[in-house]
């Protein structure tokens, strides 16, 4: 099992009981959607991708191991990538998923 597959399974376990979560093949792996909006994905690059919004992304990229997700060579404002070393435990992974959920849930209502 690759690190991508392991991370996908961990995300799946943490989100299994949330009926708002669905899965879709995107970004070279499985993307987890919250009410149809991108929440998170385990990327084939070996990172966790999250949609957190521009403000949280700007704050988060100041941490070592966190960067803007690049799309066509340009940083994306709302998406970040988190290195696996920052999500070694389910508690760490859950904290990042909660950050994404806060943004995606609010975005959904706007």
Secondary structure, 3 states (H helix, E strand, C coil): CCHHHHHHHHHHHHHCCCCCEEEEEECCEEEEEECCEEEEEECCCCEEEEECCHHHHHHHCCCCCEEEEEECCEEEEEEEEEEHHHHCCHHHHHHHHHHHHHHHHHHHHC
